[in-house]
């Protein structure tokens, strides 16, 4: 590994307790499972936008109070770039709930699709329901408290997802907490043959190259959009890469913008830059 992350969530969730037993412990006494520890969930508001933090200044998500179902942050909008290639998904999955921006938008925008959100931190689940207007579960919407790695490793989820949106950050907010070839291979296994994954990365951090390498190991092809905000880069990973057709993508982008107001033309411009000779 190029980086060993000191993630509160990642480190705590993988620890099983002290290796040495205390003097009073019996040899045959099983160690109780260690409960996950999480950074505190905190909020801020400015100019009509509510922000989610994990006890630091790093923004983990945002919601405009007057438009609660709109993905306020540009990187979140870019996470929907899979719409260029699949106009009618049947199953959309979000790993890492954040403020539920992508989950809410997908749920409202695709009324024929099932939407599943996976989140390990129960405080995030609670605050999304109370402060970020996450709708209650129904026959289309499932919000599950579990580890994202456990979800993608479950054979029951394999070959079942059209669009997989991955935004897994901890309090340090400098790189995904799940970033290995094994994780991304499991993500690819969850996708249908024409399935697409979008991932939020940090372009100015060593984790960027590590994640791209891991994704390229697991997927047929990986493309990236230009950097936005404080270094966010959205990677688009294809289980089976589509043929490059900018004319068709611009047509589809116009349809997306007309239906949703998302700036989809800029996504195609970004893909064009990615495919242009450097």
Order of alpha helices (4+ residues) and beta strands (2+ residues): alpha-beta-beta-beta-alpha-beta-alpha-beta-alpha-beta-alpha-beta-alpha-beta-alpha-beta-beta-alpha-alpha
